[in-house]
Amino acid sequence: MGQIKISINNKEVKAKKGETILEVALRNNVDIPNLCYHADVEPSASCRLCLVKVNDGLLTACNTKVKPGMKIITHYRELEKMRKINLELIFAQHIEECHDCVWLDNCKLLKLAQKYGLKKDRFKDRKKNFPIYKFGNSLIFDSSKCIDCKNCIEVCKQQGVSYLKVRKNGHMFSVEPDKKRNCIFCGQCILHCPVGAFEAVGEFEDIEKPLLEKKKYIFFQIAPAIRTSLGEAFGFNPGDNVLEKIAASLYRLGADKVFDVSVGADFTTVEEAEELKKRLEKRKNLPLLTSCCPAWVEFIKKYYPEFIPNLTTVKSPHIISGTLIKTYYAKENKIDPKNIIVVSIMPCVSKKHEIGIKKLKINGLKPVDYVLTTRELIRLIKRKKIDFKKIKPRKLDNPFSNSSGAGIIFGQTGGVAEAALRTIFNKKIKIKFKHLEPGIKEAKINGLKIAVAYGTKKAIKILEKSNNYDFVEVMACEGGCVGGGGQPLPSNKKIIKNRAKGILKIDRNKKIRLAHLNPVIKKYSQNKHLFHTKFT
């Protein structure tokens, strides 16, 4: 990509052809106020805070491509006045509830208000009576907080869902759900909304509910992707493994036991590998589609139901480990399963929907009683004033404490497929993927044709040529679970990539890297029916 020269604040800088003014400025540490901009979605220039002077005119920096010889001025008195008025108008269509906002500790809008000495109530609130929408058991959208940046609409379209739309509302416009479409609960709207109009169900009101079950045994279990992301809220880098600090914090919160969902992922891997072998023998319902991502399952059920028979019948890792806790573990430790509360710490908001599916019940009990997202656990740790940085790490509890490397890599895209192939071929394999486009790759190994995708819209392209494959892994979110809708904010491609690198590093350092070699698998695999379900 060719380079061009432009001037920013009378200083010559080099820019790449095709870049926007804002991208060049950010790369060169030049401050241009912005709010609605997110690197992962097409810029809408709706907030107008990134206005800059270009030669003799005013343009929005987020969507204006650089041209040779551009002379850009980012700050001067009149421009700052315009930005301040824009900010005041934005506050007029944003109901402030800062105490229960996903951006509480990192709110760009509040920082800008402080920077400009803003009068937040200069203009009357125009959205005071706008409705609050609830999407299943997973998501809440408070349209009175929405600033109409349309990021949510764009990212929902990127998922191939287009559940959200703009509607004229009197003399204003509003974002609302499309009654003709269905939400898949992926939560990407949360990650891309700059003002916290979206949140997970119970994200603020219900996070202490599990701790109030005083006469019960409280067992927490931690998903693979959590260990390389949660630390970001406490000064650690994306990708740093803080699993044992998370465990220590959970014990401080009152946990009786803390387990690792990665062990459940080992069970999922073994069962999925066996199911794939059987389908290959019969040449029936191929390709086998993974089902551990509930948002992907919802996408299939609601938009491509003809592929329901292709979904693997194996339950997702935290459902399997929750089932094991309330059956084998309860019996071994002489605990009435009715007195066990299982809480899954997940990077995902669609898991909140998953635990309510009646077909997953075992002996009339839900395998998992509560799901807390990474963000919710962060908030709980802070609310209880636990010093996460200094807390002494603690080991997790047996028997669900030590997974194989295969169980760990479930946390990033391609991990489910690789884990299954390690078991099928009984060795650590190197898959040479051919990258078809960002988010889609395929490979052929020992005659087995596989495809991997993240983002449900990308998966459509795989479904359209499904006859080309034997095994397909799909995760709804960018990069897999590491980019899940319940993960810390901010979130972008670079952060997600570093979280994934941390997952792969943990796998490399594991003594056991094949799921079927985990001793726990042999101990608890007698009743296979516990690990399977049926999708309709």
C-alpha positions, 0 to 999 in steps of 0.5 A: 500500500503506497505512502503519501505525505500530509500535514497535521498541525503544521507537522508533516506525517506519512500516511497510507493510501486508503487510511482515514484522517482519524486512523493516521492521527491515532497512529501518530498520537495526535488527539482528535476527540471521537466517540462513535468511532470503532475500528471494527465497524464502518464509520458513520460520522454521527457524533461529529466530535472528530471535526477537523479543518482540512485546507479551508473546510471542515470534515469529519476525521473518522470517514475522510480518506487522506489525500496527498498534500492535505493540511489538517488542523485538529484544534482551534478555538471555534472548532472547540466551541463546535465540539462542545455544543455537539457534546451537549446535544449528545447528552440531550439524547442520552439518559445518564445512569453512570452507576450501572453502565458497562463503560463506568470505569472507562467512559469516553463520553464522561472524559470528554465532558470533563475535558470541555467543562460541559454542562450536561443538562444545558439541553432538555433530555429528548429521550426520557420516555424511550422504551427499554427492550429485553432480548431473551434472557441475555440482552437489554437495550435501553433506547433512552441512552442511545445516541443513534451512532448506528454501530449496533446496526452495523455490527448486527448486519455484519453478523448476517442478522440485521435484528436492529433498525432505525425508525422515525420517532416523531421528529427524531429517529430511534433504534429498535428491534425488527419484529420480522427478525430474531436476535441470536444473543451474541452481544456484539452490540454491547462491545460496539456501543460507545455509551452503554445503551446495551448490557447483559441481563442482570449485569448490575442488578443480579451479580450478587444473587449467587452469593446470597444462596447461604444454605447452598454449596456455591461452585464456580467454574471458569471458562477458558477465555476468561483467564487471558482477559479479566486481568485487563480491568486490573492493569494486566495486559491482554493475554496475561494468564490470571486464572489462579488470581480469579480463583483466589478472588472467587474464594474471597467472594465465598465460593466453596469450590472453584473448577475449570470449564476447560475440563468440560471442554475435554469431554466435549472434544472426546464426544465430538470426535467420536460423533464425527467418526460415526457420521463419517462411517455412515456418510450422514448429516455431514458436515458436522457443525460444532454447537458449543457456541449458543449464538451460532446454534440460535443462528442455525435454528432461526435462519438456517433450520435445514442444518439443525440435523448437522449440529453435533449433539454434544453439549457445550463444555460448561453444561457438561461440567455442570452436569458432572458436578450435579451427578458424579461429584455430588454422589461422591461427596454425599451432597444433595444436588438440589443444594448445589448452585453452579455459577459459570464465569463466561465471556459470552452473554448467549450462555445466559440464554443457554442455561434456560433451555429445558432440554439440558436439565438433568434429573429436573435440575439445571446443570448451571444455575447462573452465568456471570460474564467476565465484566460482571465478575470484574464488577463484583470483585471491585464492589467487594474491594478485592485487591486483584493485583495483590491477591495471592493466587490459589489453585483450583479444586479437583477433580475439575482443575486440570484440563488438557491443552485441547480444552484450553484452546476452545477459547479462541477460534479454530480451537474446537476443530483442532482439539477434536482432530488431536483426538481423532488422530491421537496426536498433536497436529499442525493444521495448515489452514488456507485463509479464504478471507478474514474470518474464514479458513479451511484445511484438508488433513488425512482426507478430512475436509474442515472449515473454521469461521468466526462471525455468523455472516461469514459462516453463511458462505461455508453453509452455501458450499457445505458439501465441500466439508466434513467438519465445520467450526463456527464461533459467533464472535470475533476471534471466538470466545476471546472476543465474546459479548461478555468480555471487558471493554474496550475490545478490538481486533488487537486486544482480541488477538493478544488474548488468543495468543495467551490461550495458545501459550497456555496450551504449549506449556501443558503436559497433556495436550490431547483431551482423551488423555486427561485422566478425568475423562476415563473416570467419568465417561460411563454414562454417555447420555449425560453429554448429549442433547437434541436440537429442534 
